[in-house]
Amino acid sequence: MTDRILDLRGLKCPLPALRTRKALREAAPGARLRVECTDPLSSIDIPNLLRETGDALEASAREGDVLVFRIVKAAG
C-alpha cells in the first residue's frame, strides 16, 4: 500500500498538526500517511496529536531540514 504524502513544508504551528488531524479523520483504518514538515515544533505536536487520536507513529526521521513522520491510522 502506498503512503499518502502530506507536504506541510513551510507551515507554522499549529497548521501541521491540524492538517494531519484532518487527513487522519478522512483516512480509512490501516491507511498510511507520510507527513513532511519544516516547523521544528512539529517534532512535539505530531507525536502529541497521535497520543490523542490513538493512531500509530511508525517512524520519524529528519531528512535535511524536513521532519518526516510515518503514521498508520488506527483500526476502528
Biopython code that builds the backbone (N, CA, C, O; Angstrom):
import numpy as np
from Bio.PDB.StructureBuilder import StructureBuilder

atoms = [
    (1, "MET", "N", (0.851, -1.174, 0.000)),
    (1, "MET", "CA", (0.000, 0.000, 0.000)),
    (1, "MET", "C", (0.898, 1.239, 0.000)),
    (1, "MET", "O", (1.885, 1.298, 0.733)),
    (2, "THR", "N", (0.552, 2.217, -0.819)),
    (2, "THR", "CA", (1.352, 3.437, -0.902)),
    (2, "THR", "C", (0.942, 4.423, 0.176)),
    (2, "THR", "O", (-0.227, 4.519, 0.551)),
    (3, "ASP", "N", (1.925, 5.145, 0.657)),
    (3, "ASP", "CA", (1.653, 6.178, 1.644)),
    (3, "ASP", "C", (0.991, 7.370, 0.963)),
    (3, "ASP", "O", (1.325, 7.705, -0.174)),
    (4, "ARG", "N", (0.057, 8.005, 1.655)),
    (4, "ARG", "CA", (-0.430, 9.307, 1.214)),
    (4, "ARG", "C", (0.570, 10.311, 1.759)),
    (4, "ARG", "O", (0.901, 10.272, 2.944)),
    (5, "ILE", "N", (1.050, 11.199, 0.921)),
    (5, "ILE", "CA", (2.054, 12.166, 1.343)),
    (5, "ILE", "C", (1.375, 13.498, 1.628)),
    (5, "ILE", "O", (0.655, 14.035, 0.787)),
    (6, "LEU", "N", (1.614, 14.022, 2.825)),
    (6, "LEU", "CA", (1.150, 15.357, 3.189)),
    (6, "LEU", "C", (2.372, 16.266, 3.204)),
    (6, "LEU", "O", (3.222, 16.157, 4.088)),
    (7, "ASP", "N", (2.459, 17.151, 2.236)),
    (7, "ASP", "CA", (3.578, 18.094, 2.172)),
    (7, "ASP", "C", (3.171, 19.347, 2.941)),
    (7, "ASP", "O", (2.462, 20.206, 2.416)),
    (8, "LEU", "N", (3.619, 19.439, 4.169)),
    (8, "LEU", "CA", (3.266, 20.544, 5.044)),
    (8, "LEU", "C", (4.462, 21.462, 5.280)),
    (8, "LEU", "O", (4.518, 22.184, 6.276)),
    (9, "ARG", "N", (5.408, 21.424, 4.359)),
    (9, "ARG", "CA", (6.604, 22.264, 4.478)),
    (9, "ARG", "C", (6.215, 23.734, 4.406)),
    (9, "ARG", "O", (5.361, 24.126, 3.611)),
    (10, "GLY", "N", (6.848, 24.531, 5.241)),
    (10, "GLY", "CA", (6.603, 25.965, 5.246)),
    (10, "GLY", "C", (5.454, 26.388, 6.146)),
    (10, "GLY", "O", (5.305, 27.577, 6.424)),
    (11, "LEU", "N", (4.639, 25.448, 6.610)),
    (11, "LEU", "CA", (3.531, 25.796, 7.504)),
    (11, "LEU", "C", (4.035, 25.867, 8.941)),
    (11, "LEU", "O", (4.878, 25.072, 9.358)),
    (12, "LYS", "N", (3.512, 26.819, 9.681)),
    (12, "LYS", "CA", (3.905, 27.012, 11.081)),
    (12, "LYS", "C", (2.826, 26.488, 12.015)),
    (12, "LYS", "O", (1.660, 26.364, 11.641)),
    (13, "CYS", "N", (3.239, 26.186, 13.233)),
    (13, "CYS", "CA", (2.362, 25.714, 14.287)),
    (13, "CYS", "C", (1.157, 26.643, 14.414)),
    (13, "CYS", "O", (1.343, 27.860, 14.444)),
    (14, "PRO", "N", (-0.034, 26.138, 14.486)),
    (14, "PRO", "CA", (-0.459, 24.752, 14.671)),
    (14, "PRO", "C", (-0.892, 24.051, 13.379)),
    (14, "PRO", "O", (-1.431, 22.946, 13.433)),
    (15, "LEU", "N", (-0.662, 24.680, 12.216)),
    (15, "LEU", "CA", (-1.196, 24.132, 10.963)),
    (15, "LEU", "C", (-0.756, 22.704, 10.633)),
    (15, "LEU", "O", (-1.598, 21.917, 10.199)),
    (16, "PRO", "N", (0.527, 22.317, 10.814)),
    (16, "PRO", "CA", (0.874, 20.925, 10.501)),
    (16, "PRO", "C", (0.051, 19.907, 11.301)),
    (16, "PRO", "O", (-0.403, 18.907, 10.745)),
    (17, "ALA", "N", (-0.141, 20.155, 12.594)),
    (17, "ALA", "CA", (-0.927, 19.224, 13.419)),
    (17, "ALA", "C", (-2.394, 19.228, 12.996)),
    (17, "ALA", "O", (-3.021, 18.171, 12.935)),
    (18, "LEU", "N", (-2.946, 20.403, 12.703)),
    (18, "LEU", "CA", (-4.353, 20.484, 12.296)),
    (18, "LEU", "C", (-4.595, 19.775, 10.967)),
    (18, "LEU", "O", (-5.593, 19.072, 10.807)),
    (19, "ARG", "N", (-3.690, 19.959, 10.024)),
    (19, "ARG", "CA", (-3.865, 19.305, 8.717)),
    (19, "ARG", "C", (-3.647, 17.798, 8.822)),
    (19, "ARG", "O", (-4.291, 17.025, 8.112)),
    (20, "THR", "N", (-2.748, 17.384, 9.698)),
    (20, "THR", "CA", (-2.545, 15.952, 9.921)),
    (20, "THR", "C", (-3.789, 15.344, 10.554)),
    (20, "THR", "O", (-4.213, 14.259, 10.159)),
    (21, "ARG", "N", (-4.376, 16.025, 11.528)),
    (21, "ARG", "CA", (-5.606, 15.551, 12.171)),
    (21, "ARG", "C", (-6.720, 15.391, 11.134)),
    (21, "ARG", "O", (-7.437, 14.390, 11.143)),
    (22, "LYS", "N", (-6.865, 16.370, 10.246)),
    (22, "LYS", "CA", (-7.905, 16.305, 9.210)),
    (22, "LYS", "C", (-7.670, 15.116, 8.274)),
    (22, "LYS", "O", (-8.609, 14.396, 7.934)),
    (23, "ALA", "N", (-6.430, 14.916, 7.865)),
    (23, "ALA", "CA", (-6.102, 13.798, 6.966)),
    (23, "ALA", "C", (-6.387, 12.460, 7.645)),
    (23, "ALA", "O", (-6.865, 11.527, 7.000)),
    (24, "LEU", "N", (-6.098, 12.362, 8.943)),
    (24, "LEU", "CA", (-6.365, 11.123, 9.669)),
    (24, "LEU", "C", (-7.864, 10.868, 9.796)),
    (24, "LEU", "O", (-8.313, 9.725, 9.710)),
    (25, "ARG", "N", (-8.637, 11.936, 10.001)),
    (25, "ARG", "CA", (-10.096, 11.784, 10.082)),
    (25, "ARG", "C", (-10.660, 11.208, 8.785)),
    (25, "ARG", "O", (-11.591, 10.403, 8.807)),
    (26, "GLU", "N", (-10.091, 11.624, 7.662)),
    (26, "GLU", "CA", (-10.578, 11.205, 6.347)),
    (26, "GLU", "C", (-10.023, 9.844, 5.916)),
    (26, "GLU", "O", (-10.544, 9.237, 4.980)),
    (27, "ALA", "N", (-8.983, 9.364, 6.580)),
    (27, "ALA", "CA", (-8.303, 8.125, 6.175)),
    (27, "ALA", "C", (-9.058, 6.888, 6.667)),
    (27, "ALA", "O", (-9.716, 6.906, 7.708)),
    (28, "ALA", "N", (-8.939, 5.827, 5.891)),
    (28, "ALA", "CA", (-9.512, 4.537, 6.269)),
    (28, "ALA", "C", (-8.592, 3.866, 7.290)),
    (28, "ALA", "O", (-7.387, 4.120, 7.296)),
    (29, "PRO", "N", (-9.149, 3.010, 8.155)),
    (29, "PRO", "CA", (-8.304, 2.274, 9.097)),
    (29, "PRO", "C", (-7.196, 1.511, 8.353)),
    (29, "PRO", "O", (-7.440, 0.884, 7.323)),
    (30, "GLY", "N", (-5.988, 1.581, 8.896)),
    (30, "GLY", "CA", (-4.851, 0.919, 8.275)),
    (30, "GLY", "C", (-4.133, 1.759, 7.229)),
    (30, "GLY", "O", (-3.069, 1.369, 6.750)),
    (31, "ALA", "N", (-4.700, 2.909, 6.867)),
    (31, "ALA", "CA", (-4.062, 3.788, 5.879)),
    (31, "ALA", "C", (-2.751, 4.329, 6.442)),
    (31, "ALA", "O", (-2.592, 4.488, 7.652)),
    (32, "ARG", "N", (-1.839, 4.601, 5.554)),
    (32, "ARG", "CA", (-0.527, 5.122, 5.948)),
    (32, "ARG", "C", (-0.365, 6.541, 5.429)),
    (32, "ARG", "O", (-0.734, 6.854, 4.297)),
    (33, "LEU", "N", (0.194, 7.391, 6.279)),
    (33, "LEU", "CA", (0.483, 8.770, 5.897)),
    (33, "LEU", "C", (1.965, 9.026, 6.068)),
    (33, "LEU", "O", (2.591, 8.556, 7.018)),
    (34, "ARG", "N", (2.507, 9.771, 5.140)),
    (34, "ARG", "CA", (3.869, 10.290, 5.272)),
    (34, "ARG", "C", (3.708, 11.798, 5.374)),
    (34, "ARG", "O", (3.313, 12.452, 4.408)),
    (35, "VAL", "N", (4.013, 12.349, 6.540)),
    (35, "VAL", "CA", (3.831, 13.768, 6.801)),
    (35, "VAL", "C", (5.207, 14.433, 6.782)),
    (35, "VAL", "O", (6.114, 14.023, 7.506)),
    (36, "GLU", "N", (5.349, 15.462, 5.947)),
    (36, "GLU", "CA", (6.621, 16.162, 5.802)),
    (36, "GLU", "C", (6.444, 17.599, 6.286)),
    (36, "GLU", "O", (5.625, 18.343, 5.747)),
    (37, "CYS", "N", (7.213, 17.987, 7.303)),
    (37, "CYS", "CA", (7.093, 19.317, 7.927)),
    (37, "CYS", "C", (8.468, 19.972, 8.040)),
    (37, "CYS", "O", (9.494, 19.294, 8.099)),
    (38, "THR", "N", (8.464, 21.304, 8.070)),
    (38, "THR", "CA", (9.705, 22.033, 8.338)),
    (38, "THR", "C", (9.642, 22.791, 9.666)),
    (38, "THR", "O", (10.668, 23.278, 10.140)),
    (39, "ASP", "N", (8.480, 22.896, 10.263)),
    (39, "ASP", "CA", (8.345, 23.589, 11.547)),
    (39, "ASP", "C", (8.927, 22.711, 12.658)),
    (39, "ASP", "O", (8.455, 21.593, 12.869)),
    (40, "PRO", "N", (9.941, 23.199, 13.367)),
    (40, "PRO", "CA", (10.562, 22.393, 14.424)),
    (40, "PRO", "C", (9.582, 21.935, 15.508)),
    (40, "PRO", "O", (9.783, 20.880, 16.110)),
    (41, "LEU", "N", (8.535, 22.707, 15.761)),
    (41, "LEU", "CA", (7.562, 22.319, 16.782)),
    (41, "LEU", "C", (6.762, 21.084, 16.389)),
    (41, "LEU", "O", (6.120, 20.465, 17.238)),
    (42, "SER", "N", (6.796, 20.723, 15.121)),
    (42, "SER", "CA", (6.099, 19.512, 14.671)),
    (42, "SER", "C", (6.645, 18.267, 15.354)),
    (42, "SER", "O", (5.929, 17.280, 15.522)),
    (43, "SER", "N", (7.923, 18.315, 15.748)),
    (43, "SER", "CA", (8.518, 17.150, 16.423)),
    (43, "SER", "C", (7.851, 16.902, 17.772)),
    (43, "SER", "O", (7.943, 15.801, 18.315)),
    (44, "ILE", "N", (7.186, 17.912, 18.313)),
    (44, "ILE", "CA", (6.428, 17.771, 19.561)),
    (44, "ILE", "C", (4.941, 17.582, 19.260)),
    (44, "ILE", "O", (4.280, 16.716, 19.834)),
    (45, "ASP", "N", (4.429, 18.416, 18.344)),
    (45, "ASP", "CA", (2.987, 18.449, 18.077)),
    (45, "ASP", "C", (2.452, 17.168, 17.444)),
    (45, "ASP", "O", (1.388, 16.691, 17.839)),
    (46, "ILE", "N", (3.157, 16.606, 16.482)),
    (46, "ILE", "CA", (2.640, 15.417, 15.779)),
    (46, "ILE", "C", (2.568, 14.216, 16.728)),
    (46, "ILE", "O", (1.523, 13.569, 16.788)),
    (47, "PRO", "N", (3.635, 13.889, 17.476)),
    (47, "PRO", "CA", (3.510, 12.772, 18.439)),
    (47, "PRO", "C", (2.414, 13.004, 19.483)),
    (47, "PRO", "O", (1.721, 12.059, 19.859)),
    (48, "ASN", "N", (2.244, 14.245, 19.956)),
    (48, "ASN", "CA", (1.168, 14.537, 20.908)),
    (48, "ASN", "C", (-0.196, 14.320, 20.275)),
    (48, "ASN", "O", (-1.096, 13.774, 20.913)),
    (49, "LEU", "N", (-0.357, 14.741, 19.031)),
    (49, "LEU", "CA", (-1.606, 14.515, 18.312)),
    (49, "LEU", "C", (-1.922, 13.024, 18.228)),
    (49, "LEU", "O", (-3.066, 12.619, 18.435)),
    (50, "LEU", "N", (-0.923, 12.216, 17.929)),
    (50, "LEU", "CA", (-1.134, 10.775, 17.772)),
    (50, "LEU", "C", (-1.475, 10.120, 19.112)),
    (50, "LEU", "O", (-2.225, 9.145, 19.146)),
    (51, "ARG", "N", (-0.941, 10.637, 20.197)),
    (51, "ARG", "CA", (-1.335, 10.120, 21.512)),
    (51, "ARG", "C", (-2.815, 10.401, 21.761)),
    (51, "ARG", "O", (-3.513, 9.579, 22.354)),
    (52, "GLU", "N", (-3.291, 11.553, 21.312)),
    (52, "GLU", "CA", (-4.707, 11.899, 21.471)),
    (52, "GLU", "C", (-5.613, 11.039, 20.591)),
    (52, "GLU", "O", (-6.672, 10.592, 21.032)),
    (53, "THR", "N", (-5.189, 10.807, 19.335)),
    (53, "THR", "CA", (-6.058, 10.110, 18.374)),
    (53, "THR", "C", (-5.959, 8.595, 18.473)),
    (53, "THR", "O", (-6.868, 7.885, 18.041)),
    (54, "GLY", "N", (-4.859, 8.089, 19.039)),
    (54, "GLY", "CA", (-4.667, 6.642, 19.124)),
    (54, "GLY", "C", (-4.056, 6.040, 17.876)),
    (54, "GLY", "O", (-3.910, 4.821, 17.786)),
    (55, "ASP", "N", (-3.693, 6.880, 16.904)),
    (55, "ASP", "CA", (-3.033, 6.382, 15.694)),
    (55, "ASP", "C", (-1.553, 6.135, 15.999)),
    (55, "ASP", "O", (-1.022, 6.641, 16.988)),
    (56, "ALA", "N", (-0.898, 5.353, 15.143)),
    (56, "ALA", "CA", (0.464, 4.896, 15.442)),
    (56, "ALA", "C", (1.523, 5.670, 14.668)),
    (56, "ALA", "O", (1.407, 5.875, 13.460)),
    (57, "LEU", "N", (2.550, 6.091, 15.384)),
    (57, "LEU", "CA", (3.726, 6.677, 14.754)),
    (57, "LEU", "C", (4.667, 5.518, 14.434)),
    (57, "LEU", "O", (5.307, 4.960, 15.325)),
    (58, "GLU", "N", (4.741, 5.171, 13.168)),
    (58, "GLU", "CA", (5.561, 4.046, 12.733)),
    (58, "GLU", "C", (7.045, 4.411, 12.740)),
    (58, "GLU", "O", (7.893, 3.603, 13.117)),
    (59, "ALA", "N", (7.344, 5.649, 12.315)),
    (59, "ALA", "CA", (8.729, 6.102, 12.283)),
    (59, "ALA", "C", (8.752, 7.617, 12.167)),
    (59, "ALA", "O", (7.810, 8.231, 11.666)),
    (60, "SER", "N", (9.832, 8.203, 12.632)),
    (60, "SER", "CA", (10.066, 9.624, 12.410)),
    (60, "SER", "C", (11.540, 9.812, 12.118)),
    (60, "SER", "O", (12.389, 9.107, 12.662)),
    (61, "ALA", "N", (11.835, 10.770, 11.255)),
    (61, "ALA", "CA", (13.222, 10.999, 10.851)),
    (61, "ALA", "C", (13.384, 12.446, 10.407)),
    (61, "ALA", "O", (12.407, 13.136, 10.116)),
    (62, "ARG", "N", (14.606, 12.878, 10.362)),
    (62, "ARG", "CA", (14.940, 14.195, 9.818)),
    (62, "ARG", "C", (15.682, 13.955, 8.516)),
    (62, "ARG", "O", (16.683, 13.240, 8.484)),
    (63, "GLU", "N", (15.185, 14.556, 7.442)),
    (63, "GLU", "CA", (15.838, 14.479, 6.131)),
    (63, "GLU", "C", (16.222, 15.896, 5.745)),
    (63, "GLU", "O", (15.440, 16.616, 5.124)),
    (64, "GLY", "N", (17.447, 16.295, 6.122)),
    (64, "GLY", "CA", (17.859, 17.682, 5.923)),
    (64, "GLY", "C", (17.069, 18.569, 6.862)),
    (64, "GLY", "O", (17.098, 18.378, 8.078)),
    (65, "ASP", "N", (16.355, 19.551, 6.295)),
    (65, "ASP", "CA", (15.540, 20.460, 7.103)),
    (65, "ASP", "C", (14.118, 19.952, 7.289)),
    (65, "ASP", "O", (13.300, 20.624, 7.917)),
    (66, "VAL", "N", (13.815, 18.783, 6.755)),
    (66, "VAL", "CA", (12.440, 18.273, 6.760)),
    (66, "VAL", "C", (12.281, 17.181, 7.819)),
    (66, "VAL", "O", (13.072, 16.240, 7.888)),
    (67, "LEU", "N", (11.243, 17.328, 8.637)),
    (67, "LEU", "CA", (10.864, 16.276, 9.590)),
    (67, "LEU", "C", (9.849, 15.385, 8.896)),
    (67, "LEU", "O", (8.856, 15.868, 8.353)),
    (68, "VAL", "N", (10.099, 14.087, 8.916)),
    (68, "VAL", "CA", (9.217, 13.136, 8.244)),
    (68, "VAL", "C", (8.628, 12.189, 9.280)),
    (68, "VAL", "O", (9.351, 11.578, 10.068)),
    (69, "PHE", "N", (7.293, 12.078, 9.265)),
    (69, "PHE", "CA", (6.577, 11.194, 10.171)),
    (69, "PHE", "C", (5.815, 10.177, 9.348)),
    (69, "PHE", "O", (5.080, 10.544, 8.431)),
    (70, "ARG", "N", (5.981, 8.897, 9.666)),
    (70, "ARG", "CA", (5.198, 7.841, 9.028)),
    (70, "ARG", "C", (4.146, 7.391, 10.036)),
    (70, "ARG", "O", (4.463, 6.936, 11.135)),
    (71, "ILE", "N", (2.893, 7.532, 9.633)),
    (71, "ILE", "CA", (1.767, 7.322, 10.551)),
    (71, "ILE", "C", (0.852, 6.255, 9.969)),
    (71, "ILE", "O", (0.606, 6.218, 8.763)),
    (72, "VAL", "N", (0.349, 5.384, 10.849)),
    (72, "VAL", "CA", (-0.635, 4.375, 10.445)),
    (72, "VAL", "C", (-1.934, 4.679, 11.200)),
    (72, "VAL", "O", (-1.956, 4.770, 12.427)),
    (73, "LYS", "N", (-3.016, 4.831, 10.425)),
    (73, "LYS", "CA", (-4.336, 5.097, 11.010)),
    (73, "LYS", "C", (-4.800, 3.878, 11.795)),
    (73, "LYS", "O", (-4.752, 2.752, 11.299)),
    (74, "ALA", "N", (-5.243, 4.108, 13.004)),
    (74, "ALA", "CA", (-5.710, 3.008, 13.868)),
    (74, "ALA", "C", (-6.984, 2.373, 13.297)),
    (74, "ALA", "O", (-7.794, 3.032, 12.646)),
    (75, "ALA", "N", (-7.127, 1.109, 13.557)),
    (75, "ALA", "CA", (-8.342, 0.400, 13.139)),
    (75, "ALA", "C", (-9.506, 0.787, 14.048)),
    (75, "ALA", "O", (-9.387, 0.786, 15.273)),
    (76, "GLY", "N", (-10.632, 1.118, 13.419)),
    (76, "GLY", "CA", (-11.867, 1.438, 14.135)),
    (76, "GLY", "C", (-11.651, 2.189, 15.342)),
    (76, "GLY", "O", (-12.608, 2.524, 16.040)),
]
sb = StructureBuilder()
sb.init_structure("model")
sb.init_model(0)
sb.init_chain("A")
sb.init_seg("    ")
for serial, (resi, resn, name, xyz) in enumerate(atoms, 1):
    if name == "N":
        sb.init_residue(resn, " ", resi, " ")
    sb.init_atom(name, np.array(xyz, "f"), 0.0, 1.0, " ", f" {name:<3s}", serial, name[0])
structure = sb.get_structure()
